[in-house]
Amino acid sequence: MVNLKIKGRMKKSLKISISLPEDMLAYIDAIAETSETTRSGIIQWVFNGIMEDEDLEAQFFEEETEEEEEEEEEEEEGEGEE
């Protein structure tokens, strides 16, 4: 059984619809079944873990941040040429 304690749960939950590959959904369902929780509980647990780990969270935004910096530099260079 997996320990699924979620810290700092948001007060209001919203329903969403997502598409997942069949094998990923089967994996989530297997974890949910052995952990006696729901698909939503598993997804919340995973994202809570990402949000609480700065290094892990940075992996998701690292590339985006580099691209944003490059775009800003290009914009600044373009403004200097005018």
Secondary structure, 3 states (H helix, E strand, C coil): CCCCCCCCCCCCCCCCCCCCCHHHHHHHHHHHHHHCCCHHHHHHHHHHHHHHCHHHHHHHHHHHHHHHHHHHHHHHHHHHHC
